[in-house]
């Protein structure tokens, strides 16, 4: 029993010693942590270490800014490239449409000129116009052959300039300028036209004879250019100019 008691006492003493040693070790560890913390705080207060920390942070901030700037630049470039492509596509579509419209206008102008030519051919069979042509040729009957010894023909009756000019107008001008001279979608009106009102008869005749094309075209908003009428006789030009003046 005595031996057992002594053994228990030894074991108890050993446990107490181990507990004291553990407490001592923990104290040492706490003190070490405290010293390291104090060292870090001291280092943070040190100018050299503080500068290093500041530089590291500045480098990080600059890297972040550079990355953000590059990402924004990439986005901006992508947006500009898309906008440029969209604008190029729109411009091409507009050019293509303008080319188609111009082809259509040119075709309409050619068709109109063809109709004018056809109208001139038909006008030759219109009695007032035929008589006008006959007077210009000093021959009252187109195609008649003079007979030797025949009695002289009576002088031709005065030609009604308004009637003759009106027929010449309808044959040559009405398809573009309207049968009443009020204009159409492809040519301006004669009625109420300031230029016709102020122009001399000679100016009007020159315009009819030479037409208006290219830089000389006066009314740019109309698709068709005015063709020349250089084959029209002086008498017809005079009658037509008088008629145009009369309806202004």
BELLINDA-V421007 format. One record per residue. N is the residue number from 1. SS is DSSP state (H for helix, E for strand, - for the rest). PHI is phi in whole degrees, -180 to 180 (NA if undefined). OMEGA is omega in radians with two decimals (NA if undefined). Layout:
N;SS;PHI;OMEGA / N;SS;PHI;OMEGA
//
This chain:
1;-;NA;3.13 / 2;H;-61;3.14 / 3;H;-64;-3.13 / 4;H;-66;3.14 / 5;H;-63;3.14 / 6;H;-64;3.13 / 7;H;-64;3.13 / 8;H;-62;-3.13 / 9;H;-65;3.14 / 10;H;-64;-3.13 / 11;H;-64;3.12 / 12;H;-64;3.14 / 13;H;-65;-3.13 / 14;H;-65;3.13 / 15;H;-64;-3.14 / 16;H;-64;3.13 / 17;H;-65;3.14 / 18;H;-64;3.13 / 19;H;-65;-3.14 / 20;H;-65;3.12 / 21;H;-64;3.11 / 22;H;-63;3.10 / 23;H;-61;-3.14 / 24;H;-64;-3.14 / 25;H;-63;3.12 / 26;H;-62;3.11 / 27;H;-64;3.12 / 28;H;-61;-3.14 / 29;H;-64;3.12 / 30;H;-63;3.13 / 31;H;-64;3.13 / 32;H;-65;3.10 / 33;H;-61;3.14 / 34;H;-63;3.13 / 35;H;-63;3.14 / 36;H;-63;3.12 / 37;H;-62;3.12 / 38;H;-63;3.13 / 39;H;-64;3.13 / 40;H;-64;3.13 / 41;H;-63;3.11 / 42;H;-65;3.13 / 43;H;-64;3.14 / 44;H;-64;3.14 / 45;H;-81;-3.13 / 46;-;-75;-3.11 / 47;H;-56;-3.10 / 48;H;-63;-3.12 / 49;H;-68;3.12 / 50;H;-61;3.10 / 51;H;-63;3.14 / 52;H;-64;3.10 / 53;H;-60;-3.13 / 54;H;-63;3.13 / 55;H;-63;3.12 / 56;H;-59;-3.13 / 57;H;-67;3.11 / 58;H;-63;3.11 / 59;H;-63;3.10 / 60;H;-63;3.14 / 61;H;-63;3.14 / 62;H;-65;3.11 / 63;H;-61;3.11 / 64;H;-66;3.12 / 65;H;-65;3.13 / 66;H;-62;3.13 / 67;H;-64;3.13 / 68;H;-63;3.14 / 69;H;-65;3.13 / 70;H;-64;3.12 / 71;H;-61;3.12 / 72;H;-67;3.12 / 73;H;-63;3.11 / 74;H;-63;3.12 / 75;H;-65;3.14 / 76;H;-62;3.13 / 77;H;-63;3.12 / 78;H;-62;3.13 / 79;H;-66;3.12 / 80;H;-64;3.13 / 81;H;-61;3.13 / 82;H;-66;3.13 / 83;H;-63;3.13 / 84;H;-64;3.13 / 85;H;-66;3.11 / 86;H;-62;-3.14 / 87;H;-67;3.11 / 88;H;-62;3.11 / 89;H;-64;3.12 / 90;H;-65;3.14 / 91;H;-62;3.13 / 92;H;-64;3.12 / 93;H;-63;3.13 / 94;H;-66;3.11 / 95;H;-64;3.12 / 96;H;-62;-3.14 / 97;H;-67;3.12 / 98;H;-63;3.11 / 99;H;-64;3.11 / 100;H;-63;3.13 / 101;H;-62;-3.14 / 102;H;-65;3.09 / 103;H;-60;3.13 / 104;H;-64;3.13 / 105;H;-65;3.12 / 106;H;-61;3.13 / 107;H;-66;3.11 / 108;H;-63;3.12 / 109;H;-66;3.10 / 110;H;-63;3.11 / 111;H;-62;-3.13 / 112;H;-66;3.11 / 113;H;-63;3.11 / 114;H;-62;3.11 / 115;H;-66;3.09 / 116;H;-62;3.12 / 117;H;-62;3.11 / 118;H;-65;3.13 / 119;H;-65;3.11 / 120;H;-63;3.13 / 121;H;-64;3.13 / 122;H;-71;-3.10 / 123;H;-66;3.13 / 124;-;-62;3.13 / 125;-;-96;3.10 / 126;-;-81;-3.01 / 127;H;-50;-3.13 / 128;H;-61;-3.13 / 129;H;-71;3.11 / 130;H;-60;3.10 / 131;H;-64;3.11 / 132;H;-62;3.10 / 133;H;-60;-3.11 / 134;H;-65;3.13 / 135;H;-62;3.14 / 136;H;-61;-3.13 / 137;-;-94;-3.10 / 138;-;56;-3.13 / 139;-;-141;-3.05 / 140;-;-71;-3.12 / 141;-;-120;-3.12 / 142;-;-57;3.07 / 143;-;84;-3.12 / 144;-;-73;-3.13 / 145;-;-109;-3.14 / 146;-;-67;-3.14 / 147;-;-106;-3.12 / 148;-;-62;3.10 / 149;-;82;-3.13 / 150;-;-71;-3.13 / 151;-;-69;3.13 / 152;-;-59;3.13 / 153;-;-74;3.08 / 154;-;-67;3.12 / 155;-;-57;3.14 / 156;-;-66;3.11 / 157;-;-67;3.11 / 158;-;-55;-3.12 / 159;-;-82;3.06 / 160;-;-74;-3.04 / 161;H;-60;-3.12 / 162;H;-62;-3.14 / 163;H;-69;-3.13 / 164;H;-62;3.13 / 165;H;-62;3.11 / 166;H;-65;3.12 / 167;H;-68;3.08 / 168;H;-64;3.09 / 169;H;-60;-3.11 / 170;H;-64;-3.11 / 171;H;-76;-2.98 / 172;H;-114;-2.93 / 173;-;-119;-2.95 / 174;H;-66;-3.10 / 175;H;-61;-3.14 / 176;H;-97;-3.02 / 177;H;-96;3.12 / 178;-;91;-3.09 / 179;-;-64;3.13 / 180;-;-105;3.13 / 181;-;79;-3.12 / 182;-;-92;3.08 / 183;-;84;3.09 / 184;-;-140;3.14 / 185;-;-70;-3.07 / 186;-;-113;-3.13 / 187;-;-155;-3.05 / 188;-;-75;3.11 / 189;-;-80;2.99 / 190;-;-92;-3.14 / 191;-;-70;3.14 / 192;-;72;-3.11 / 193;-;-78;-3.07 / 194;H;-64;-3.12 / 195;H;-65;3.13 / 196;H;-64;-3.13 / 197;H;-62;-3.05 / 198;H;-95;-3.07 / 199;-;-78;3.04 / 200;-;-78;3.10 / 201;H;-62;3.12 / 202;H;-63;3.11 / 203;H;-64;-3.14 / 204;H;-65;3.13 / 205;H;-62;3.12 / 206;H;-61;3.14 / 207;H;-66;3.12 / 208;H;-63;-3.08 / 209;H;-66;-3.00 / 210;H;-96;-3.10 / 211;-;72;3.09 / 212;E;-139;-3.09 / 213;-;-139;3.11 / 214;H;62;-3.09 / 215;H;-62;-3.10 / 216;H;-82;-3.13 / 217;-;-65;-3.02 / 218;-;-85;-3.04 / 219;-;-103;-3.00 / 220;-;-68;-3.02 / 221;-;-76;-3.13 / 222;-;-91;-3.04 / 223;-;-67;-3.01 / 224;-;-83;2.98 / 225;-;-90;-3.12 / 226;E;-82;3.12 / 227;-;-74;3.08 / 228;-;-82;3.11 / 229;-;-130;-3.08 / 230;-;-68;3.12 / 231;-;-87;-3.13 / 232;-;-78;-3.11 / 233;-;-70;3.12 / 234;H;-61;3.13 / 235;H;-62;3.12 / 236;H;-67;3.11 / 237;H;-62;3.11 / 238;H;-63;-3.12 / 239;H;-63;-3.13 / 240;H;-67;3.11 / 241;H;-62;3.10 / 242;H;-62;-3.13 / 243;H;-65;-3.13 / 244;H;-62;3.07 / 245;H;-61;-3.05 / 246;H;-68;-3.10 / 247;H;-94;-3.10 / 248;-;-70;NA
//
